Amino acid sequence: MFSSKKKHQEHEPRAAQDENTPGSGAAGGQEPTPPAAVPAEESVAAAAIEGEAPPANPLETELATAKDRYARLLADFDNVRKRHVREREEVVKRATEALIIELLPVIDHFDLALAAAADPDDPFVAGVRMVSDQLHAALAKFDAKPEDAVGQPFDPARHEALSEMPSDASPAGHVVFQLRKGWSLAGRFIRPAQVMLSSGPATPATAPADAPTPD
């Protein structure tokens, strides 16, 4: 009897000690300690490790949209600027071409006058030649130059054939004589040359086979 009472007394202090121990749960009358908060960086890293996309930042999205809009506007502005430059260059080129075409007859008359001069060493002829050379030099600054067609095969894009004539020196279809020079501007023909073509070597008339031969 005494031994069972002693054992009961030994169990009571241990039970009281368990009740006063912190974190014993609902039996002790205390709430469990909540888990510590996980930092945002760690949650983003954990989401990336798990394969989930991190939540988008509204400011970063707005910044990316503004950058894309700025890049598109800059590209559009550059395209408009280039188009205006091309249009301005085309206008200048057409105006230059029109002016040169108007000056070509004047140069033609200078060339005819120099070719018909009786005395090339005459001071008047030398003055005309000087003016003609100045005109040619001024046009050369704009890459305009005459094209010599004599001896070349006929090209409808460069030559304007007026007639044909027999020639023993030039094969048929080649330029024999040039009445007016052709002109090019920056490698593009702006006026064809007026030429005469070769019809081949002149053949003498052959007598009929049954014609009597002179004694």
TAVENUR-V276310 format. One line per field, one symbol per residue. phi: phi as a letter, one per 20 degrees, with the letter a starting at -180 (. if undefined). psi: psi as a letter, one per 30 degrees, with the letter a starting at -180 (. if undefined). burial: 1 if it has 16 or more other ideal C-beta (glycine too) atoms within 10 Angstrom, else 0. A space follows every 10 residues. Layout:
BEGIN
phi=???
psi=???
burial=???
END
This chain:
BEGIN
phi=.fffffffff ffgffffffe ffmenffend fffffffeff ffffffffff neffffegff ffffffffff ffffffffff ffffffffff ffffffffff ffefffffff fffffeffcf efgfffffff ffffffffff fdmdbfcedf neffcgfdcd feacbfbeed ffndfecdeb feccclndfd bfeecddeeo ffdffefffe ffeff
psi=eeeeeeeeef feeeeeeeef kkgfafffgk kkkllkkkle eeeeeeeeef gkklkkkeee eeeeeeeeee eeeeeeeeee eeeeeeeeee eeeeeeeeee effeeeeeee eeeeffkejf gkeeeeeeee eeeeeeeeef fghkllkkfk fllkjfffkj kellkkkffk lkglkekjek klkljhgkkf klkklklkgl kkklkkkleg kkkk.
burial=0000000000 0000000000 0000000000 0000000000 0000000000 0000000000 0000000000 0000000000 0000000000 0000011001 0001001101 0000000000 0000100000 0100000010 0001011010 0101000110 1000001001 0001111101 1110100000 1111111110 0000000000 00000
END
